[in-house]
């Protein structure tokens, strides 16, 4: 999942704000410039989107692990689903709104490692590399993210 704290002014990103371009933000739900729903899930499992992260995005399922939540958040960036990103963000660190840049195309996710974050834990971390292109330039973002349970559900807390 791309750097999720850039939009709130916290963190130490690369200086690029992946959430910019407020003119494309509708204020609720997915961006008006959302790409069509993918056939294969962007998170890298190889499963159909509707049966994988799509089920979390539309509320038919909840994440069983911190890694599953992180994968679903990456996919939400890929499909410009700002509403899901906000819903899956811890209440103490969640920004008031999120403006995603539709010019950023998320192209791949690699899980580097995890700690905790299972059905038996209340916190965990997921380290990942998210690949993207922006204005024709390929780049990647490496982050170690912290996840906790809030009201029984996994949520993103912050970048470590």
NULO-254724 format. One record per residue (C-alpha): residue number from 1; residue in three letters; x, y, z. Coordinates in steps of 0.2 Angstrom, whole numbers, padded with zeros to 4 digits. Layout:
<guse><num>NUM</num><residuo>ALA</residuo><px>X</px><py>Y</py><pz>Z</pz></guse>
...
This chain:
<guse><num>1</num><residuo>UNK</residuo><px>0000</px><py>0000</py><pz>0000</pz></guse>
<guse><num>2</num><residuo>UNK</residuo><px>0007</px><py>0017</py><pz>-0005</pz></guse>
<guse><num>3</num><residuo>UNK</residuo><px>0012</px><py>0029</py><pz>0008</pz></guse>
<guse><num>4</num><residuo>UNK</residuo><px>-0004</px><py>0032</py><pz>0017</pz></guse>
<guse><num>5</num><residuo>UNK</residuo><px>0001</px><py>0046</py><pz>0028</pz></guse>
<guse><num>6</num><residuo>UNK</residuo><px>0006</px><py>0059</py><pz>0015</pz></guse>
<guse><num>7</num><residuo>UNK</residuo><px>-0011</px><py>0067</py><pz>0013</pz></guse>
<guse><num>8</num><residuo>UNK</residuo><px>-0011</px><py>0071</py><pz>0032</pz></guse>
<guse><num>9</num><residuo>UNK</residuo><px>0006</px><py>0080</py><pz>0033</pz></guse>
<guse><num>10</num><residuo>UNK</residuo><px>0015</px><py>0066</py><pz>0043</pz></guse>
<guse><num>11</num><residuo>UNK</residuo><px>0029</px><py>0055</py><pz>0038</pz></guse>
<guse><num>12</num><residuo>UNK</residuo><px>0044</px><py>0056</py><pz>0027</pz></guse>
<guse><num>13</num><residuo>UNK</residuo><px>0039</px><py>0053</py><pz>0009</pz></guse>
<guse><num>14</num><residuo>UNK</residuo><px>0049</px><py>0057</py><pz>-0006</pz></guse>
<guse><num>15</num><residuo>UNK</residuo><px>0042</px><py>0074</py><pz>-0008</pz></guse>
<guse><num>16</num><residuo>UNK</residuo><px>0028</px><py>0068</py><pz>-0019</pz></guse>
<guse><num>17</num><residuo>UNK</residuo><px>0011</px><py>0068</py><pz>-0013</pz></guse>
<guse><num>18</num><residuo>UNK</residuo><px>0001</px><py>0054</py><pz>-0021</pz></guse>
<guse><num>19</num><residuo>UNK</residuo><px>-0015</px><py>0061</py><pz>-0014</pz></guse>
<guse><num>20</num><residuo>UNK</residuo><px>-0014</px><py>0078</py><pz>-0023</pz></guse>
<guse><num>21</num><residuo>UNK</residuo><px>-0026</px><py>0085</py><pz>-0036</pz></guse>
<guse><num>22</num><residuo>UNK</residuo><px>-0041</px><py>0090</py><pz>-0026</pz></guse>
<guse><num>23</num><residuo>UNK</residuo><px>-0051</px><py>0095</py><pz>-0041</pz></guse>
<guse><num>24</num><residuo>UNK</residuo><px>-0053</px><py>0076</py><pz>-0044</pz></guse>
<guse><num>25</num><residuo>UNK</residuo><px>-0060</px><py>0072</py><pz>-0027</pz></guse>
<guse><num>26</num><residuo>UNK</residuo><px>-0078</px><py>0070</py><pz>-0025</pz></guse>
<guse><num>27</num><residuo>UNK</residuo><px>-0079</px><py>0070</py><pz>-0006</pz></guse>
<guse><num>28</num><residuo>UNK</residuo><px>-0086</px><py>0053</py><pz>-0004</pz></guse>
<guse><num>29</num><residuo>UNK</residuo><px>-0084</px><py>0036</py><pz>-0012</pz></guse>
<guse><num>30</num><residuo>UNK</residuo><px>-0072</px><py>0033</py><pz>-0026</pz></guse>
<guse><num>31</num><residuo>UNK</residuo><px>-0064</px><py>0046</py><pz>-0037</pz></guse>
<guse><num>32</num><residuo>UNK</residuo><px>-0074</px><py>0052</py><pz>-0052</pz></guse>
<guse><num>33</num><residuo>UNK</residuo><px>-0059</px><py>0047</py><pz>-0062</pz></guse>
<guse><num>34</num><residuo>UNK</residuo><px>-0058</px><py>0030</py><pz>-0056</pz></guse>
<guse><num>35</num><residuo>UNK</residuo><px>-0052</px><py>0016</py><pz>-0068</pz></guse>
<guse><num>36</num><residuo>UNK</residuo><px>-0063</px><py>0002</py><pz>-0072</pz></guse>
<guse><num>37</num><residuo>UNK</residuo><px>-0063</px><py>-0012</py><pz>-0059</pz></guse>
<guse><num>38</num><residuo>UNK</residuo><px>-0049</px><py>-0024</py><pz>-0064</pz></guse>
<guse><num>39</num><residuo>UNK</residuo><px>-0052</px><py>-0042</py><pz>-0068</pz></guse>
<guse><num>40</num><residuo>UNK</residuo><px>-0037</px><py>-0049</py><pz>-0058</pz></guse>
<guse><num>41</num><residuo>UNK</residuo><px>-0034</px><py>-0041</py><pz>-0041</pz></guse>
<guse><num>42</num><residuo>UNK</residuo><px>-0020</px><py>-0027</py><pz>-0041</pz></guse>
<guse><num>43</num><residuo>UNK</residuo><px>-0014</px><py>-0034</py><pz>-0024</pz></guse>
<guse><num>44</num><residuo>UNK</residuo><px>-0004</px><py>-0048</py><pz>-0032</pz></guse>
<guse><num>45</num><residuo>UNK</residuo><px>-0013</px><py>-0064</py><pz>-0026</pz></guse>
<guse><num>46</num><residuo>UNK</residuo><px>-0019</px><py>-0068</py><pz>-0044</pz></guse>
<guse><num>47</num><residuo>UNK</residuo><px>-0037</px><py>-0070</py><pz>-0038</pz></guse>
<guse><num>48</num><residuo>UNK</residuo><px>-0052</px><py>-0061</py><pz>-0046</pz></guse>
<guse><num>49</num><residuo>UNK</residuo><px>-0054</px><py>-0043</py><pz>-0039</pz></guse>
<guse><num>50</num><residuo>UNK</residuo><px>-0072</px><py>-0046</py><pz>-0035</pz></guse>
<guse><num>51</num><residuo>UNK</residuo><px>-0067</px><py>-0061</py><pz>-0024</pz></guse>
<guse><num>52</num><residuo>UNK</residuo><px>-0052</px><py>-0053</py><pz>-0017</pz></guse>
<guse><num>53</num><residuo>UNK</residuo><px>-0050</px><py>-0035</py><pz>-0012</pz></guse>
<guse><num>54</num><residuo>UNK</residuo><px>-0066</px><py>-0030</py><pz>-0021</pz></guse>
<guse><num>55</num><residuo>UNK</residuo><px>-0075</px><py>-0040</py><pz>-0007</pz></guse>
<guse><num>56</num><residuo>UNK</residuo><px>-0067</px><py>-0029</py><pz>0006</pz></guse>
<guse><num>57</num><residuo>UNK</residuo><px>-0069</px><py>-0013</py><pz>-0004</pz></guse>
<guse><num>58</num><residuo>UNK</residuo><px>-0088</px><py>-0015</py><pz>-0005</pz></guse>
<guse><num>59</num><residuo>UNK</residuo><px>-0090</px><py>-0022</py><pz>0013</pz></guse>
<guse><num>60</num><residuo>UNK</residuo><px>-0094</px><py>-0040</py><pz>0009</pz></guse>
<guse><num>61</num><residuo>UNK</residuo><px>-0079</px><py>-0046</py><pz>0019</pz></guse>
<guse><num>62</num><residuo>UNK</residuo><px>-0066</px><py>-0039</py><pz>0032</pz></guse>
<guse><num>63</num><residuo>UNK</residuo><px>-0048</px><py>-0042</py><pz>0032</pz></guse>
<guse><num>64</num><residuo>UNK</residuo><px>-0043</px><py>-0057</py><pz>0043</pz></guse>
<guse><num>65</num><residuo>UNK</residuo><px>-0024</px><py>-0051</py><pz>0044</pz></guse>
<guse><num>66</num><residuo>UNK</residuo><px>-0014</px><py>-0035</py><pz>0044</pz></guse>
<guse><num>67</num><residuo>UNK</residuo><px>-0006</px><py>-0041</py><pz>0027</pz></guse>
<guse><num>68</num><residuo>UNK</residuo><px>-0024</px><py>-0044</py><pz>0019</pz></guse>
<guse><num>69</num><residuo>UNK</residuo><px>-0029</px><py>-0026</py><pz>0025</pz></guse>
<guse><num>70</num><residuo>UNK</residuo><px>-0013</px><py>-0019</py><pz>0018</pz></guse>
<guse><num>71</num><residuo>UNK</residuo><px>-0015</px><py>-0028</py><pz>0001</pz></guse>
<guse><num>72</num><residuo>UNK</residuo><px>-0033</px><py>-0021</py><pz>0001</pz></guse>
<guse><num>73</num><residuo>UNK</residuo><px>-0027</px><py>-0004</py><pz>0004</pz></guse>
<guse><num>74</num><residuo>UNK</residuo><px>-0014</px><py>-0005</py><pz>-0010</pz></guse>
<guse><num>75</num><residuo>UNK</residuo><px>-0029</px><py>-0011</py><pz>-0022</pz></guse>
<guse><num>76</num><residuo>UNK</residuo><px>-0039</px><py>0004</py><pz>-0016</pz></guse>
<guse><num>77</num><residuo>UNK</residuo><px>-0026</px><py>0015</py><pz>-0022</pz></guse>
<guse><num>78</num><residuo>UNK</residuo><px>-0025</px><py>0006</py><pz>-0038</pz></guse>
<guse><num>79</num><residuo>UNK</residuo><px>-0044</px><py>0008</py><pz>-0041</pz></guse>
<guse><num>80</num><residuo>UNK</residuo><px>-0045</px><py>0026</py><pz>-0033</pz></guse>
<guse><num>81</num><residuo>UNK</residuo><px>-0056</px><py>0021</py><pz>-0019</pz></guse>
<guse><num>82</num><residuo>UNK</residuo><px>-0053</px><py>0035</py><pz>-0006</pz></guse>
<guse><num>83</num><residuo>UNK</residuo><px>-0068</px><py>0030</py><pz>0004</pz></guse>
<guse><num>84</num><residuo>UNK</residuo><px>-0061</px><py>0013</py><pz>0008</pz></guse>
<guse><num>85</num><residuo>UNK</residuo><px>-0044</px><py>0020</py><pz>0012</pz></guse>
<guse><num>86</num><residuo>UNK</residuo><px>-0052</px><py>0032</py><pz>0025</pz></guse>
<guse><num>87</num><residuo>UNK</residuo><px>-0063</px><py>0018</py><pz>0032</pz></guse>
<guse><num>88</num><residuo>UNK</residuo><px>-0048</px><py>0007</py><pz>0034</pz></guse>
<guse><num>89</num><residuo>UNK</residuo><px>-0038</px><py>0020</py><pz>0043</pz></guse>
<guse><num>90</num><residuo>UNK</residuo><px>-0036</px><py>0022</py><pz>0062</pz></guse>
<guse><num>91</num><residuo>UNK</residuo><px>-0047</px><py>0035</py><pz>0069</pz></guse>
<guse><num>92</num><residuo>UNK</residuo><px>-0033</px><py>0044</py><pz>0078</pz></guse>
<guse><num>93</num><residuo>UNK</residuo><px>-0022</px><py>0046</py><pz>0062</pz></guse>
<guse><num>94</num><residuo>UNK</residuo><px>-0035</px><py>0047</py><pz>0048</pz></guse>
<guse><num>95</num><residuo>UNK</residuo><px>-0036</px><py>0063</py><pz>0038</pz></guse>
<guse><num>96</num><residuo>UNK</residuo><px>-0052</px><py>0072</py><pz>0036</pz></guse>
<guse><num>97</num><residuo>UNK</residuo><px>-0052</px><py>0069</py><pz>0017</pz></guse>
<guse><num>98</num><residuo>UNK</residuo><px>-0041</px><py>0061</py><pz>0004</pz></guse>
<guse><num>99</num><residuo>UNK</residuo><px>-0037</px><py>0067</py><pz>-0013</pz></guse>
<guse><num>100</num><residuo>UNK</residuo><px>-0030</px><py>0053</py><pz>-0024</pz></guse>
<guse><num>101</num><residuo>UNK</residuo><px>-0020</px><py>0058</py><pz>-0040</pz></guse>
<guse><num>102</num><residuo>UNK</residuo><px>-0028</px><py>0048</py><pz>-0055</pz></guse>
<guse><num>103</num><residuo>UNK</residuo><px>-0012</px><py>0051</py><pz>-0065</pz></guse>
<guse><num>104</num><residuo>UNK</residuo><px>-0003</px><py>0039</py><pz>-0053</pz></guse>
<guse><num>105</num><residuo>UNK</residuo><px>-0004</px><py>0021</py><pz>-0059</pz></guse>
<guse><num>106</num><residuo>UNK</residuo><px>0000</px><py>0007</py><pz>-0047</pz></guse>
<guse><num>107</num><residuo>UNK</residuo><px>0009</px><py>-0007</py><pz>-0056</pz></guse>
<guse><num>108</num><residuo>UNK</residuo><px>0014</px><py>-0020</py><pz>-0043</pz></guse>
<guse><num>109</num><residuo>UNK</residuo><px>0016</px><py>-0025</py><pz>-0025</pz></guse>
<guse><num>110</num><residuo>UNK</residuo><px>0029</px><py>-0035</py><pz>-0016</pz></guse>
<guse><num>111</num><residuo>UNK</residuo><px>0027</px><py>-0040</py><pz>0002</pz></guse>
<guse><num>112</num><residuo>UNK</residuo><px>0045</px><py>-0040</py><pz>0010</pz></guse>
<guse><num>113</num><residuo>UNK</residuo><px>0040</px><py>-0046</py><pz>0028</pz></guse>
<guse><num>114</num><residuo>UNK</residuo><px>0027</px><py>-0046</py><pz>0041</pz></guse>
<guse><num>115</num><residuo>UNK</residuo><px>0027</px><py>-0046</py><pz>0060</pz></guse>
<guse><num>116</num><residuo>UNK</residuo><px>0011</px><py>-0051</py><pz>0070</pz></guse>
<guse><num>117</num><residuo>UNK</residuo><px>-0005</px><py>-0046</py><pz>0062</pz></guse>
<guse><num>118</num><residuo>UNK</residuo><px>-0013</px><py>-0063</py><pz>0062</pz></guse>
<guse><num>119</num><residuo>UNK</residuo><px>-0030</px><py>-0068</py><pz>0069</pz></guse>
<guse><num>120</num><residuo>UNK</residuo><px>-0022</px><py>-0070</py><pz>0086</pz></guse>
<guse><num>121</num><residuo>UNK</residuo><px>-0014</px><py>-0053</py><pz>0087</pz></guse>
<guse><num>122</num><residuo>UNK</residuo><px>-0020</px><py>-0035</py><pz>0090</pz></guse>
<guse><num>123</num><residuo>UNK</residuo><px>-0006</px><py>-0027</py><pz>0081</pz></guse>
<guse><num>124</num><residuo>UNK</residuo><px>0006</px><py>-0030</py><pz>0067</pz></guse>
<guse><num>125</num><residuo>UNK</residuo><px>0018</px><py>-0023</py><pz>0054</pz></guse>
<guse><num>126</num><residuo>UNK</residuo><px>0019</px><py>-0026</py><pz>0035</pz></guse>
<guse><num>127</num><residuo>UNK</residuo><px>0034</px><py>-0021</py><pz>0025</pz></guse>
<guse><num>128</num><residuo>UNK</residuo><px>0031</px><py>-0019</py><pz>0006</pz></guse>
<guse><num>129</num><residuo>UNK</residuo><px>0037</px><py>-0012</py><pz>-0010</pz></guse>
<guse><num>130</num><residuo>UNK</residuo><px>0024</px><py>-0003</py><pz>-0020</pz></guse>
<guse><num>131</num><residuo>UNK</residuo><px>0028</px><py>0000</py><pz>-0039</pz></guse>
<guse><num>132</num><residuo>UNK</residuo><px>0020</px><py>0014</py><pz>-0049</pz></guse>
<guse><num>133</num><residuo>UNK</residuo><px>0021</px><py>0025</py><pz>-0064</pz></guse>
<guse><num>134</num><residuo>UNK</residuo><px>0018</px><py>0044</py><pz>-0064</pz></guse>
<guse><num>135</num><residuo>UNK</residuo><px>0019</px><py>0055</py><pz>-0079</pz></guse>
<guse><num>136</num><residuo>UNK</residuo><px>0028</px><py>0040</py><pz>-0088</pz></guse>
<guse><num>137</num><residuo>UNK</residuo><px>0041</px><py>0038</py><pz>-0075</pz></guse>
<guse><num>138</num><residuo>UNK</residuo><px>0042</px><py>0021</py><pz>-0066</pz></guse>
<guse><num>139</num><residuo>UNK</residuo><px>0046</px><py>0022</py><pz>-0047</pz></guse>
<guse><num>140</num><residuo>UNK</residuo><px>0043</px><py>0012</py><pz>-0031</pz></guse>
<guse><num>141</num><residuo>UNK</residuo><px>0039</px><py>0016</py><pz>-0013</pz></guse>
<guse><num>142</num><residuo>UNK</residuo><px>0046</px><py>0005</py><pz>0001</pz></guse>
<guse><num>143</num><residuo>UNK</residuo><px>0037</px><py>0006</py><pz>0018</pz></guse>
<guse><num>144</num><residuo>UNK</residuo><px>0035</px><py>-0003</py><pz>0034</pz></guse>
<guse><num>145</num><residuo>UNK</residuo><px>0017</px><py>0000</py><pz>0040</pz></guse>
<guse><num>146</num><residuo>UNK</residuo><px>0009</px><py>-0002</py><pz>0057</pz></guse>
<guse><num>147</num><residuo>UNK</residuo><px>-0008</px><py>-0010</py><pz>0059</pz></guse>
<guse><num>148</num><residuo>UNK</residuo><px>-0019</px><py>-0012</py><pz>0074</pz></guse>
<guse><num>149</num><residuo>UNK</residuo><px>-0037</px><py>-0018</py><pz>0078</pz></guse>
<guse><num>150</num><residuo>UNK</residuo><px>-0050</px><py>-0005</py><pz>0081</pz></guse>
<guse><num>151</num><residuo>UNK</residuo><px>-0067</px><py>-0011</py><pz>0085</pz></guse>
<guse><num>152</num><residuo>UNK</residuo><px>-0061</px><py>-0028</py><pz>0081</pz></guse>
<guse><num>153</num><residuo>UNK</residuo><px>-0056</px><py>-0024</py><pz>0063</pz></guse>
<guse><num>154</num><residuo>UNK</residuo><px>-0039</px><py>-0022</py><pz>0056</pz></guse>
<guse><num>155</num><residuo>UNK</residuo><px>-0034</px><py>-0004</py><pz>0052</pz></guse>
<guse><num>156</num><residuo>UNK</residuo><px>-0019</px><py>0006</py><pz>0046</pz></guse>
<guse><num>157</num><residuo>UNK</residuo><px>-0011</px><py>0016</py><pz>0060</pz></guse>
<guse><num>158</num><residuo>UNK</residuo><px>0005</px><py>0024</py><pz>0052</pz></guse>
<guse><num>159</num><residuo>UNK</residuo><px>0021</px><py>0022</py><pz>0043</pz></guse>
<guse><num>160</num><residuo>UNK</residuo><px>0036</px><py>0016</py><pz>0054</pz></guse>
